[in-house]
Amino acid sequence: MTTVWPYCEVKACRFHLGQSWGRKIQSLGLSRQFGKKDTEVSQFLKTIFGLSLLPPAEISDCFALDFIPKLPNDQRVEEFCDYVLENYIDADSNFPPPVGSECSASSLVTINACESFHAHFNALFFSAHPSNFVLVSALQKIQNETYIKMRSVTTRRLKKSATVKKEDSISSKTEQYRANLVSRIEFVSSVSYKFLPNTHL
């Protein structure tokens, strides 16, 4: 993978990673099994979402040693595992482990801020090809809003309580894992439910 900025570290968005895996589960016809509780297929599919919270160097071993031996006897689950392996775990995949995973509880591993900016910017235009005057006016409006935000940077922005709870829970589990108080698969199982796709599959 070539990058425009050679010293820039590229990271995937956890939210979109979950959505991508969720769409694959849906396309394989596993939505009903995924939505069930306490079935072998459901637990396997949900637990695999915890891989993105492991250190990148451990993902391949975890997948091969902890997940593959417990693979349910379902051809569609095997296809899903092949998809994850080929696209997210192999060293030559499109999104290798250093891109798609990070052992961190931070909610900043998303591109929500970029999407918010683009949604706001697009809302300033009412045609596909606005005139230069409309474009300059929109840019000036964004510039003014940026100046206001820069001046208020000392004002502490509080996170939502749900986000704080999620981050605290993941931090606690991560500390336990790093201190060898829980096994790798126990850690992955305990944090996997924090980043499941939030759409109804």
Rosetta constraint file for C-alpha pairs under 8 A:
AtomPair CA 1 CA 94 HARMONIC 7.59 0.50
AtomPair CA 3 CA 8 HARMONIC 7.87 0.50
AtomPair CA 10 CA 99 HARMONIC 5.93 0.50
AtomPair CA 11 CA 98 HARMONIC 7.49 0.50
AtomPair CA 11 CA 99 HARMONIC 4.57 0.50
AtomPair CA 11 CA 100 HARMONIC 6.14 0.50
AtomPair CA 11 CA 101 HARMONIC 7.72 0.50
AtomPair CA 11 CA 109 HARMONIC 7.50 0.50
AtomPair CA 12 CA 16 HARMONIC 7.84 0.50
AtomPair CA 12 CA 17 HARMONIC 7.16 0.50
AtomPair CA 12 CA 95 HARMONIC 7.80 0.50
AtomPair CA 12 CA 99 HARMONIC 5.53 0.50
AtomPair CA 12 CA 100 HARMONIC 4.90 0.50
AtomPair CA 12 CA 101 HARMONIC 7.51 0.50
AtomPair CA 12 CA 109 HARMONIC 7.38 0.50
AtomPair CA 12 CA 110 HARMONIC 7.36 0.50
AtomPair CA 13 CA 17 HARMONIC 6.10 0.50
AtomPair CA 13 CA 100 HARMONIC 7.44 0.50
AtomPair CA 13 CA 109 HARMONIC 5.62 0.50
AtomPair CA 13 CA 110 HARMONIC 4.25 0.50
AtomPair CA 13 CA 111 HARMONIC 5.92 0.50
AtomPair CA 14 CA 18 HARMONIC 6.20 0.50
AtomPair CA 14 CA 52 HARMONIC 7.45 0.50
AtomPair CA 14 CA 100 HARMONIC 7.50 0.50
AtomPair CA 14 CA 109 HARMONIC 6.24 0.50
AtomPair CA 14 CA 110 HARMONIC 5.88 0.50
AtomPair CA 14 CA 195 HARMONIC 7.28 0.50
AtomPair CA 15 CA 19 HARMONIC 6.32 0.50
AtomPair CA 15 CA 110 HARMONIC 6.34 0.50
AtomPair CA 15 CA 195 HARMONIC 7.00 0.50
AtomPair CA 15 CA 197 HARMONIC 7.34 0.50
AtomPair CA 16 CA 20 HARMONIC 5.98 0.50
AtomPair CA 16 CA 110 HARMONIC 7.90 0.50
AtomPair CA 17 CA 21 HARMONIC 6.30 0.50
AtomPair CA 17 CA 100 HARMONIC 7.58 0.50
AtomPair CA 18 CA 22 HARMONIC 5.98 0.50
AtomPair CA 18 CA 49 HARMONIC 7.07 0.50
AtomPair CA 18 CA 195 HARMONIC 6.54 0.50
AtomPair CA 18 CA 196 HARMONIC 5.94 0.50
AtomPair CA 18 CA 197 HARMONIC 5.08 0.50
AtomPair CA 19 CA 23 HARMONIC 6.13 0.50
AtomPair CA 19 CA 197 HARMONIC 5.24 0.50
AtomPair CA 19 CA 198 HARMONIC 7.88 0.50
AtomPair CA 19 CA 199 HARMONIC 7.96 0.50
AtomPair CA 20 CA 24 HARMONIC 6.40 0.50
AtomPair CA 21 CA 25 HARMONIC 6.25 0.50
AtomPair CA 21 CA 84 HARMONIC 7.90 0.50
AtomPair CA 22 CA 26 HARMONIC 6.20 0.50
AtomPair CA 22 CA 197 HARMONIC 5.95 0.50
AtomPair CA 22 CA 201 HARMONIC 7.09 0.50
AtomPair CA 23 CA 27 HARMONIC 6.07 0.50
AtomPair CA 23 CA 201 HARMONIC 7.73 0.50
AtomPair CA 24 CA 28 HARMONIC 6.24 0.50
AtomPair CA 24 CA 80 HARMONIC 7.01 0.50
AtomPair CA 25 CA 29 HARMONIC 6.56 0.50
AtomPair CA 25 CA 30 HARMONIC 5.35 0.50
AtomPair CA 25 CA 31 HARMONIC 6.26 0.50
AtomPair CA 25 CA 34 HARMONIC 7.87 0.50
AtomPair CA 25 CA 80 HARMONIC 6.85 0.50
AtomPair CA 26 CA 30 HARMONIC 5.68 0.50
AtomPair CA 26 CA 31 HARMONIC 5.09 0.50
AtomPair CA 26 CA 201 HARMONIC 6.08 0.50
AtomPair CA 28 CA 76 HARMONIC 6.03 0.50
AtomPair CA 28 CA 80 HARMONIC 7.64 0.50
AtomPair CA 29 CA 76 HARMONIC 7.71 0.50
AtomPair CA 30 CA 34 HARMONIC 5.96 0.50
AtomPair CA 30 CA 76 HARMONIC 7.33 0.50
AtomPair CA 30 CA 77 HARMONIC 7.98 0.50
AtomPair CA 31 CA 35 HARMONIC 6.20 0.50
AtomPair CA 31 CA 201 HARMONIC 5.24 0.50
AtomPair CA 32 CA 36 HARMONIC 6.54 0.50
AtomPair CA 32 CA 201 HARMONIC 7.75 0.50
AtomPair CA 33 CA 39 HARMONIC 7.61 0.50
AtomPair CA 33 CA 41 HARMONIC 6.39 0.50
AtomPair CA 33 CA 42 HARMONIC 5.55 0.50
AtomPair CA 34 CA 41 HARMONIC 7.01 0.50
AtomPair CA 34 CA 42 HARMONIC 4.54 0.50
AtomPair CA 34 CA 43 HARMONIC 7.91 0.50
AtomPair CA 34 CA 45 HARMONIC 6.70 0.50
AtomPair CA 34 CA 46 HARMONIC 7.28 0.50
AtomPair CA 34 CA 201 HARMONIC 7.97 0.50
AtomPair CA 35 CA 42 HARMONIC 6.86 0.50
AtomPair CA 35 CA 201 HARMONIC 7.51 0.50
AtomPair CA 36 CA 42 HARMONIC 6.11 0.50
AtomPair CA 37 CA 42 HARMONIC 6.50 0.50
AtomPair CA 37 CA 43 HARMONIC 7.44 0.50
AtomPair CA 38 CA 42 HARMONIC 6.79 0.50
AtomPair CA 38 CA 43 HARMONIC 6.39 0.50
AtomPair CA 39 CA 43 HARMONIC 6.11 0.50
AtomPair CA 40 CA 44 HARMONIC 6.13 0.50
AtomPair CA 40 CA 72 HARMONIC 6.62 0.50
AtomPair CA 41 CA 45 HARMONIC 6.11 0.50
AtomPair CA 41 CA 72 HARMONIC 6.09 0.50
AtomPair CA 41 CA 77 HARMONIC 7.58 0.50
AtomPair CA 42 CA 46 HARMONIC 6.05 0.50
AtomPair CA 43 CA 47 HARMONIC 5.89 0.50
AtomPair CA 44 CA 48 HARMONIC 6.34 0.50
AtomPair CA 44 CA 67 HARMONIC 7.84 0.50
AtomPair CA 44 CA 70 HARMONIC 7.89 0.50
AtomPair CA 44 CA 71 HARMONIC 7.40 0.50
AtomPair CA 44 CA 72 HARMONIC 7.59 0.50
AtomPair CA 45 CA 49 HARMONIC 7.24 0.50
AtomPair CA 45 CA 77 HARMONIC 7.88 0.50
AtomPair CA 46 CA 50 HARMONIC 7.91 0.50
AtomPair CA 46 CA 192 HARMONIC 6.49 0.50
AtomPair CA 46 CA 193 HARMONIC 6.73 0.50
AtomPair CA 46 CA 196 HARMONIC 7.01 0.50
AtomPair CA 47 CA 188 HARMONIC 6.63 0.50
AtomPair CA 47 CA 189 HARMONIC 5.08 0.50
AtomPair CA 47 CA 192 HARMONIC 5.17 0.50
AtomPair CA 47 CA 193 HARMONIC 7.20 0.50
AtomPair CA 48 CA 67 HARMONIC 7.72 0.50
AtomPair CA 48 CA 188 HARMONIC 7.56 0.50
AtomPair CA 48 CA 189 HARMONIC 7.83 0.50
AtomPair CA 48 CA 192 HARMONIC 6.79 0.50
AtomPair CA 49 CA 192 HARMONIC 5.00 0.50
AtomPair CA 49 CA 193 HARMONIC 7.39 0.50
AtomPair CA 49 CA 195 HARMONIC 6.75 0.50
AtomPair CA 49 CA 196 HARMONIC 6.50 0.50
AtomPair CA 50 CA 54 HARMONIC 7.38 0.50
AtomPair CA 50 CA 188 HARMONIC 4.68 0.50
AtomPair CA 50 CA 189 HARMONIC 6.44 0.50
AtomPair CA 50 CA 190 HARMONIC 7.87 0.50
AtomPair CA 50 CA 191 HARMONIC 5.64 0.50
AtomPair CA 50 CA 192 HARMONIC 3.66 0.50
AtomPair CA 50 CA 193 HARMONIC 7.33 0.50
AtomPair CA 50 CA 195 HARMONIC 7.50 0.50
AtomPair CA 51 CA 59 HARMONIC 6.34 0.50
AtomPair CA 51 CA 62 HARMONIC 7.96 0.50
AtomPair CA 51 CA 101 HARMONIC 7.29 0.50
AtomPair CA 51 CA 188 HARMONIC 6.26 0.50
AtomPair CA 51 CA 192 HARMONIC 7.46 0.50
AtomPair CA 52 CA 97 HARMONIC 7.99 0.50
AtomPair CA 52 CA 100 HARMONIC 6.27 0.50
AtomPair CA 52 CA 101 HARMONIC 4.19 0.50
AtomPair CA 52 CA 102 HARMONIC 6.30 0.50
AtomPair CA 52 CA 103 HARMONIC 7.63 0.50
AtomPair CA 53 CA 101 HARMONIC 5.80 0.50
AtomPair CA 53 CA 102 HARMONIC 5.35 0.50
AtomPair CA 53 CA 103 HARMONIC 4.69 0.50
AtomPair CA 53 CA 104 HARMONIC 6.49 0.50
AtomPair CA 53 CA 105 HARMONIC 7.88 0.50
AtomPair CA 53 CA 188 HARMONIC 7.41 0.50
AtomPair CA 53 CA 191 HARMONIC 7.62 0.50
AtomPair CA 54 CA 58 HARMONIC 6.52 0.50
AtomPair CA 54 CA 59 HARMONIC 6.34 0.50
AtomPair CA 54 CA 101 HARMONIC 6.48 0.50
AtomPair CA 54 CA 102 HARMONIC 6.06 0.50
AtomPair CA 54 CA 103 HARMONIC 4.88 0.50
AtomPair CA 54 CA 188 HARMONIC 7.40 0.50
AtomPair CA 55 CA 59 HARMONIC 6.86 0.50
AtomPair CA 55 CA 101 HARMONIC 6.71 0.50
AtomPair CA 55 CA 102 HARMONIC 5.51 0.50
AtomPair CA 55 CA 103 HARMONIC 4.90 0.50
AtomPair CA 56 CA 97 HARMONIC 4.85 0.50
AtomPair CA 56 CA 98 HARMONIC 5.17 0.50
AtomPair CA 56 CA 101 HARMONIC 5.78 0.50
AtomPair CA 56 CA 102 HARMONIC 6.46 0.50
AtomPair CA 56 CA 103 HARMONIC 7.86 0.50
AtomPair CA 57 CA 97 HARMONIC 7.41 0.50
AtomPair CA 57 CA 98 HARMONIC 7.90 0.50
AtomPair CA 58 CA 62 HARMONIC 6.09 0.50
AtomPair CA 59 CA 63 HARMONIC 6.07 0.50
AtomPair CA 59 CA 89 HARMONIC 7.12 0.50
AtomPair CA 59 CA 97 HARMONIC 6.81 0.50
AtomPair CA 60 CA 64 HARMONIC 6.16 0.50
AtomPair CA 60 CA 89 HARMONIC 6.14 0.50
AtomPair CA 60 CA 90 HARMONIC 7.68 0.50
AtomPair CA 61 CA 65 HARMONIC 5.66 0.50
AtomPair CA 61 CA 66 HARMONIC 7.62 0.50
AtomPair CA 62 CA 66 HARMONIC 5.08 0.50
AtomPair CA 62 CA 67 HARMONIC 6.72 0.50
AtomPair CA 62 CA 184 HARMONIC 7.40 0.50
AtomPair CA 62 CA 185 HARMONIC 7.40 0.50
AtomPair CA 63 CA 67 HARMONIC 5.00 0.50
AtomPair CA 63 CA 68 HARMONIC 6.33 0.50
AtomPair CA 64 CA 68 HARMONIC 5.37 0.50
AtomPair CA 64 CA 69 HARMONIC 7.60 0.50
AtomPair CA 65 CA 69 HARMONIC 6.60 0.50
AtomPair CA 66 CA 70 HARMONIC 7.07 0.50
AtomPair CA 66 CA 185 HARMONIC 6.44 0.50
AtomPair CA 67 CA 71 HARMONIC 6.24 0.50
AtomPair CA 71 CA 77 HARMONIC 7.62 0.50
AtomPair CA 71 CA 78 HARMONIC 7.44 0.50
AtomPair CA 72 CA 77 HARMONIC 7.02 0.50
AtomPair CA 73 CA 77 HARMONIC 7.86 0.50
AtomPair CA 74 CA 78 HARMONIC 6.52 0.50
AtomPair CA 75 CA 79 HARMONIC 6.31 0.50
AtomPair CA 76 CA 80 HARMONIC 6.26 0.50
AtomPair CA 77 CA 81 HARMONIC 6.22 0.50
AtomPair CA 78 CA 82 HARMONIC 6.19 0.50
AtomPair CA 79 CA 83 HARMONIC 6.19 0.50
AtomPair CA 80 CA 84 HARMONIC 6.29 0.50
AtomPair CA 81 CA 85 HARMONIC 6.02 0.50
AtomPair CA 82 CA 86 HARMONIC 6.00 0.50
AtomPair CA 83 CA 87 HARMONIC 6.00 0.50
AtomPair CA 84 CA 88 HARMONIC 5.33 0.50
AtomPair CA 84 CA 89 HARMONIC 6.58 0.50
AtomPair CA 85 CA 89 HARMONIC 4.74 0.50
AtomPair CA 85 CA 90 HARMONIC 5.85 0.50
AtomPair CA 86 CA 90 HARMONIC 5.77 0.50
AtomPair CA 86 CA 93 HARMONIC 5.85 0.50
AtomPair CA 87 CA 93 HARMONIC 4.87 0.50
AtomPair CA 87 CA 94 HARMONIC 5.53 0.50
AtomPair CA 87 CA 95 HARMONIC 6.00 0.50
AtomPair CA 87 CA 96 HARMONIC 7.29 0.50
AtomPair CA 88 CA 93 HARMONIC 5.91 0.50
AtomPair CA 88 CA 94 HARMONIC 6.74 0.50
AtomPair CA 88 CA 95 HARMONIC 4.87 0.50
AtomPair CA 88 CA 96 HARMONIC 4.97 0.50
AtomPair CA 88 CA 97 HARMONIC 6.29 0.50
AtomPair CA 88 CA 100 HARMONIC 7.00 0.50
AtomPair CA 89 CA 93 HARMONIC 6.70 0.50
AtomPair CA 89 CA 95 HARMONIC 7.50 0.50
AtomPair CA 89 CA 96 HARMONIC 5.35 0.50
AtomPair CA 89 CA 97 HARMONIC 5.70 0.50
AtomPair CA 90 CA 96 HARMONIC 6.16 0.50
AtomPair CA 90 CA 97 HARMONIC 7.92 0.50
AtomPair CA 91 CA 96 HARMONIC 5.52 0.50
AtomPair CA 91 CA 97 HARMONIC 7.59 0.50
AtomPair CA 92 CA 96 HARMONIC 6.80 0.50
AtomPair CA 95 CA 99 HARMONIC 5.74 0.50
AtomPair CA 95 CA 100 HARMONIC 6.02 0.50
AtomPair CA 96 CA 100 HARMONIC 6.37 0.50
AtomPair CA 97 CA 101 HARMONIC 5.51 0.50
AtomPair CA 98 CA 102 HARMONIC 7.34 0.50
AtomPair CA 103 CA 174 HARMONIC 7.42 0.50
AtomPair CA 104 CA 170 HARMONIC 7.85 0.50
AtomPair CA 104 CA 171 HARMONIC 7.33 0.50
AtomPair CA 104 CA 174 HARMONIC 7.73 0.50
AtomPair CA 105 CA 166 HARMONIC 7.92 0.50
AtomPair CA 105 CA 167 HARMONIC 5.02 0.50
AtomPair CA 105 CA 168 HARMONIC 7.53 0.50
AtomPair CA 105 CA 170 HARMONIC 5.35 0.50
AtomPair CA 105 CA 171 HARMONIC 5.54 0.50
AtomPair CA 106 CA 167 HARMONIC 6.33 0.50
AtomPair CA 107 CA 163 HARMONIC 7.35 0.50
AtomPair CA 107 CA 167 HARMONIC 7.09 0.50
AtomPair CA 111 CA 115 HARMONIC 6.35 0.50
AtomPair CA 112 CA 116 HARMONIC 5.97 0.50
AtomPair CA 113 CA 117 HARMONIC 6.27 0.50
AtomPair CA 114 CA 118 HARMONIC 6.28 0.50
AtomPair CA 115 CA 119 HARMONIC 6.06 0.50
AtomPair CA 116 CA 120 HARMONIC 6.13 0.50
AtomPair CA 117 CA 121 HARMONIC 5.98 0.50
AtomPair CA 118 CA 122 HARMONIC 5.94 0.50
AtomPair CA 119 CA 123 HARMONIC 6.23 0.50
AtomPair CA 120 CA 124 HARMONIC 6.88 0.50
AtomPair CA 121 CA 125 HARMONIC 7.61 0.50
AtomPair CA 121 CA 138 HARMONIC 7.70 0.50
AtomPair CA 121 CA 142 HARMONIC 7.93 0.50
AtomPair CA 124 CA 138 HARMONIC 6.26 0.50
AtomPair CA 125 CA 130 HARMONIC 6.90 0.50
AtomPair CA 125 CA 134 HARMONIC 7.69 0.50
AtomPair CA 125 CA 138 HARMONIC 7.94 0.50
AtomPair CA 126 CA 130 HARMONIC 7.51 0.50
AtomPair CA 130 CA 134 HARMONIC 6.09 0.50
AtomPair CA 130 CA 135 HARMONIC 6.57 0.50
AtomPair CA 131 CA 135 HARMONIC 6.42 0.50
AtomPair CA 132 CA 136 HARMONIC 6.10 0.50
AtomPair CA 133 CA 137 HARMONIC 6.09 0.50
AtomPair CA 134 CA 138 HARMONIC 6.15 0.50
AtomPair CA 135 CA 139 HARMONIC 6.21 0.50
AtomPair CA 136 CA 140 HARMONIC 6.13 0.50
AtomPair CA 137 CA 141 HARMONIC 6.26 0.50
AtomPair CA 138 CA 142 HARMONIC 6.33 0.50
AtomPair CA 139 CA 143 HARMONIC 6.07 0.50
AtomPair CA 140 CA 144 HARMONIC 6.17 0.50
AtomPair CA 141 CA 145 HARMONIC 6.31 0.50
AtomPair CA 142 CA 146 HARMONIC 6.05 0.50
AtomPair CA 143 CA 147 HARMONIC 6.27 0.50
AtomPair CA 144 CA 148 HARMONIC 6.38 0.50
AtomPair CA 145 CA 149 HARMONIC 6.28 0.50
AtomPair CA 146 CA 150 HARMONIC 6.09 0.50
AtomPair CA 147 CA 151 HARMONIC 6.22 0.50
AtomPair CA 148 CA 152 HARMONIC 6.36 0.50
AtomPair CA 149 CA 153 HARMONIC 6.17 0.50
AtomPair CA 159 CA 163 HARMONIC 6.47 0.50
AtomPair CA 159 CA 164 HARMONIC 6.47 0.50
AtomPair CA 160 CA 164 HARMONIC 6.38 0.50
AtomPair CA 161 CA 165 HARMONIC 6.10 0.50
AtomPair CA 162 CA 166 HARMONIC 6.18 0.50
AtomPair CA 163 CA 167 HARMONIC 6.14 0.50
AtomPair CA 164 CA 168 HARMONIC 6.01 0.50
AtomPair CA 165 CA 169 HARMONIC 6.05 0.50
AtomPair CA 166 CA 170 HARMONIC 6.23 0.50
AtomPair CA 166 CA 194 HARMONIC 7.03 0.50
AtomPair CA 167 CA 171 HARMONIC 5.99 0.50
AtomPair CA 168 CA 172 HARMONIC 6.11 0.50
AtomPair CA 169 CA 173 HARMONIC 6.33 0.50
AtomPair CA 170 CA 174 HARMONIC 5.98 0.50
AtomPair CA 170 CA 191 HARMONIC 6.31 0.50
AtomPair CA 171 CA 175 HARMONIC 6.15 0.50
AtomPair CA 172 CA 176 HARMONIC 6.36 0.50
AtomPair CA 173 CA 177 HARMONIC 6.20 0.50
AtomPair CA 173 CA 187 HARMONIC 6.55 0.50
AtomPair CA 173 CA 190 HARMONIC 7.51 0.50
AtomPair CA 173 CA 191 HARMONIC 7.41 0.50
AtomPair CA 174 CA 178 HARMONIC 6.14 0.50
AtomPair CA 174 CA 187 HARMONIC 7.38 0.50
AtomPair CA 175 CA 179 HARMONIC 6.10 0.50
AtomPair CA 176 CA 180 HARMONIC 6.27 0.50
AtomPair CA 176 CA 181 HARMONIC 5.12 0.50
AtomPair CA 176 CA 182 HARMONIC 6.10 0.50
AtomPair CA 177 CA 181 HARMONIC 5.80 0.50
AtomPair CA 177 CA 182 HARMONIC 5.22 0.50
AtomPair CA 177 CA 183 HARMONIC 6.67 0.50
AtomPair CA 177 CA 184 HARMONIC 6.96 0.50
AtomPair CA 177 CA 187 HARMONIC 6.26 0.50
AtomPair CA 182 CA 186 HARMONIC 6.02 0.50
AtomPair CA 182 CA 187 HARMONIC 6.33 0.50
AtomPair CA 183 CA 187 HARMONIC 6.22 0.50
AtomPair CA 184 CA 188 HARMONIC 6.25 0.50
AtomPair CA 185 CA 189 HARMONIC 5.97 0.50
AtomPair CA 186 CA 190 HARMONIC 6.10 0.50
AtomPair CA 187 CA 191 HARMONIC 6.35 0.50
AtomPair CA 188 CA 192 HARMONIC 5.75 0.50
AtomPair CA 189 CA 193 HARMONIC 7.64 0.50
AtomPair CA 191 CA 195 HARMONIC 7.86 0.50
AtomPair CA 192 CA 196 HARMONIC 6.98 0.50
